[in-house]
Amino acid sequence: MHRTANGTRHQAMLEIINKRPIATQQELAAELSRRGFEVNQSSVSRDIVKLGLAKLDGYYAAPKAALNAGGPVTSIDTAGDNLIVIKTEVGLAQPAALTIDRAGINEIVGTLAGDDTILVAIKNEAAQRAAMKKLVKLFAPPRRASRGAARRATGATRANLWHR
């Protein structure tokens, strides 16, 4: 079956990375090919950017799925070219904004926190995508311990940023 619709391919990519760990673009392309999509590394790379996928502990993750795993941040989205809006559990926006400020993310100009919402000012549109990935990595809970000691250490570093 010849399927090329980006929306369908994008949905398949999200399903694949949510079902099993995918570490490389080549693995993702191979899995898409098995599902009947005609792709190459270049098209997979462009799709990864469009979907805003980030690598967490060495594996691709969708921002929404990574954040919905139980941390203080419940959603993250863009608002124009220079803003990111982060939603948190009630009462956690200010400590989360402090975590962002302490992380020293170069693309971020500043944060403004309310009770459950943080506005993050970004330098420009290009910096917005990089900042989104870094924010997802900062707040995504660590992956399961079965992925190895090196990956557990990465998760511990993220946890330490939150508990300062």
C-alpha positions in Angstrom: 0.0 0.0 0.0 1.4 3.4 -1.0 0.8 5.9 1.8 2.4 9.3 1.7 0.1 11.6 3.7 2.2 13.3 6.3 -0.6 13.3 8.9 -0.9 9.5 8.6 2.9 9.0 8.7 3.2 11.4 11.7 0.5 9.5 13.6 2.3 6.2 12.8 5.6 7.7 14.1 4.0 8.8 17.3 2.5 5.3 17.8 5.8 3.6 17.1 7.8 5.7 19.6 5.1 5.3 22.2 5.1 1.5 21.9 8.8 0.8 21.9 12.1 2.5 22.4 13.5 4.0 19.1 17.0 5.3 19.4 17.9 6.2 15.8 16.3 7.7 12.7 17.2 4.6 10.8 15.2 2.4 13.3 12.3 4.7 12.9 12.5 4.6 9.1 12.7 0.8 9.1 9.6 0.5 11.3 7.7 3.0 9.1 8.7 0.9 6.0 7.4 -2.2 7.7 4.1 -0.4 8.0 4.0 0.4 4.3 5.4 4.0 4.3 7.9 5.0 1.7 10.5 7.0 3.7 14.2 7.7 3.9 16.4 9.1 6.6 15.9 12.7 5.3 12.1 12.5 5.4 12.2 11.0 8.9 14.5 13.7 10.0 12.1 16.4 8.7 9.2 14.7 10.4 11.0 14.5 13.7 11.5 18.3 13.6 7.8 18.9 12.6 6.6 16.7 15.5 9.0 18.3 18.0 10.3 14.9 19.0 13.1 15.0 21.6 15.5 12.4 22.7 15.1 11.4 26.3 17.6 9.0 27.8 18.7 8.1 24.3 15.3 7.4 22.8 12.8 9.5 20.9 9.8 10.8 22.8 6.9 13.1 21.9 6.7 16.1 24.2 3.2 15.5 25.3 3.7 11.8 26.1 6.9 12.6 27.9 5.3 15.2 30.1 2.1 13.3 30.9 4.1 10.7 32.8 3.5 12.2 36.2 5.7 15.3 36.6 4.7 18.8 37.6 4.3 20.0 34.0 1.0 18.9 32.4 1.4 20.5 29.0 3.7 22.6 26.9 2.9 24.5 23.7 4.0 27.5 21.6 2.2 30.8 21.4 3.5 32.7 18.4 7.2 32.7 17.6 8.7 34.0 20.9 6.6 32.4 23.6 6.2 29.0 25.1 3.3 28.3 27.5 3.7 25.7 30.2 0.9 24.4 32.3 1.6 22.8 35.6 -0.3 21.3 38.5 -1.9 24.0 40.7 0.7 25.7 42.8 3.7 24.4 40.9 4.3 27.0 38.3 6.6 29.1 40.4 8.9 26.3 41.5 8.9 25.0 37.9 9.8 28.5 36.6 12.7 28.6 39.1 13.9 25.2 37.8 13.8 26.6 34.3 15.8 29.7 35.3 18.4 27.6 37.2 18.8 25.3 34.2 20.4 28.2 32.2 18.8 27.4 28.9 20.5 29.9 26.5 17.5 30.3 24.2 15.3 31.5 27.0 15.2 35.2 27.8 13.0 34.9 30.9 10.0 33.3 32.6 6.8 34.7 34.2 4.9 32.3 36.5 1.4 32.4 37.9 -0.2 29.6 39.9 -0.4 26.9 37.2 0.9 28.6 34.1 4.4 29.8 33.0 5.1 32.1 30.1 8.6 31.5 28.7 10.0 34.3 26.5 12.3 33.0 23.7 14.9 34.9 21.7 13.4 34.0 18.3 11.5 31.3 16.3 14.6 29.2 15.7 15.4 29.2 19.4 11.9 28.2 20.3 12.2 24.7 18.9 15.5 24.1 20.7 14.0 25.5 24.0 11.0 23.3 23.7 13.2 20.2 23.4 15.3 21.3 26.4 12.2 22.0 28.5 10.8 18.6 27.7 14.1 17.0 28.8 14.1 19.1 31.9 10.7 18.1 33.1 10.1 14.6 31.7 10.3 11.9 34.4 13.2 9.5 34.0 12.6 6.4 32.0 12.4 3.0 33.6 15.5 1.8 35.5 15.8 -1.2 33.2 17.5 0.9 30.6 20.9 0.8 32.4 22.8 2.7 34.9 24.0 5.4 32.6 20.5 6.3 31.7 19.4 6.3 35.3 22.1 8.8 36.1 20.6 11.1 33.4 17.2 10.8 35.1 18.8 11.6 38.5 20.3 14.8 37.1 16.8 15.9 35.9 15.3 15.0 39.3 18.0 17.1 41.1 17.1 20.2 39.1 13.6 19.9 40.3 14.4 19.4 43.9 17.0 22.2 44.4 
